[in-house]
Amino acid sequence: MRFLLVFVVLACGWGQEPQRAATKALVARAKALELPTAYVPPPGDALEHHAAGYAKVMCSAVFITGLEPEFAAENVGYFTAPYEHRAKMGKPVVDRAKKLVRIPLPGGVTRTAVYTGDQGCVTYPKGTEKLHFTPLRITRKLPDAKTAWPMGDAVVGGVPAGVDAAKLKAAVEAAFSPAEALTAAFVVTYKGKLIAERYGPGITASTPLESWSMGKSLSATLLAILIKQGVYSLMQPAPFPEWSKPGDPRAKIRIMDILQMSSGLRIRAPQDPDYDAKGTYPDHLYLYTGGVNSFHYAATRPQQWPAGTVGRYRNTDPVLANYLVRLGVEKRREEYLSFPQRALFDKIGIRTMVMETDPYGNFLTQGYEFASGRDWARLGNLYLQDGVWNGERILPEGFVKFVSTLAPAWKADERPIYGGFFWLNGEGTFPVPKEAYYMAGAGGQTTLIVPSHDLVVVRLGHFKGSAVGGASFRKSLALLMAAVPASR
């Protein structure tokens, strides 16, 4: 899983020496806190799960982003189907008439993903070509695209006074150099104004691109809207029906523990410091590829540690955050699949976002979502503006500070890198001030928020270029820091 590990080093900021000793300390501390519960690995065959992920990746690349199948097969989405495993599968079969992709396997097994429209691509459960929900066409209430940025796409004015135009241009060039970086989109806003952007071959300002775990920050945003509306509070125990039996220790897990990646639920994830790639298929990936009710699967995992004591980057927590969104929306008898559009996207001008689901219609925005560079910049600016847009408070007061503050369970491990479904620049992963925080996804997808410079910087790329692209992005950011003066 070498490409996944590249992402861990680049995006998570703790893959360098002397990490070996730090890793041992992390494992030892967690072991001392561990509860006596058993681990049960995900069912099924690992190669079939990889094929399910590959089918979805190819389906989304072709039918959402518009990539050619040959390019997509070589360059995108190694996260759920590592490159070396693809050699064990048959060539993807793209059926443009039925809008689906099939991945044949030895022994006659085929994994299939279908394009559903506004819910993107969904992998069918093994052995069937049936979904357990009815896809919904989403109605958008957005101003004309010719409206001025950010509610529309019309960009007016040039480089603002005080910004070094030559260094800004050099920063953009650096993000795309060398070509092996496979940078697909680079967008820079300053004080909410779009001041620079560039796109790779075949990509435009409105092309939805693979974004992976940047969607975790989107999940936090949707849950925050419900908190603002009084449906939930950060400190309350998470009200999942699976935890409602008297004496269930998971009933003490708070919503803030989930958002801070410290629920303590027992799964296996490749980012765990003691992860063994030779072991069973990780639940972290199964929550993408299993073809099951992902919400129920996550909510039925046992507790490994007391909540709020150990920070681990595991997909159970963002999946459960999305579960809370569904429970909260449907409790009010509102339509769930359209909630993000009417509660968030229509309000801040997002017009390309595609949020994908499992076969049961549950959003899998721990990583299955696509959006343009401009739309990620819009979301970044909502946070830069403390959750207020056009005079309307969309996020609750204090929420931006919450997500951009080091989570206690991660502080206890002396890893100043994680807040609330946002990464922190506490170890200087990027050459920007340490107060910066960011959305991060596999393959080098990044939306970086630098409050001291009033900057939001988006970099999206094709997965194969992640290692080279990460180095290019850091060079670009160094130039940006020289181009844009600090304002706070």
Buried (B, 14 or more C-beta within 10 A) or exposed (E): BEBBBBBBBBBBBBBEEEEEEBBEEBEEBBEEEBEEBEEEBBEBEBBBBBBBBBBBBBBBBBBBBEBEBEBBBEBBBBBBBBBEBBEEBEEBBBEEEEBBBBBBBEEEBBBBBBBBEBBBBBBBBBEEEEBBBEBBEBEEEBEEEEEEBBBBBEBEEEBEEEBBEEBBBBBBBBBBBEEEBBBBBBBBBBBBBBBBBBBBEEBEBBBBBBBBBBBBBBBBBBBBBBBBEEBBEBEEBBBBEBBEEEEEBBBBBBBBBBBBBBBBBBBBBBBBBEBEEEEEBBBBBBBBBBBBBBBBBBBBBBBBBBBBBBBBBBBBBBBBBBBBBBBBBEEEEEEBBBBBBBBBBBBBBBBBBBBBBBBBBBBBBBBBBBBBBBBBBBBBBBBBBBBEBEEEEBBBEEBBEBBBBBBBBBBBBEBBBBBBBBBBBBBEBBBBBBBBBBBBBBBBBBBBBBBBBBBBBBBBBBBBBBBBBBBBBBBBBBBBBEBBEEEE
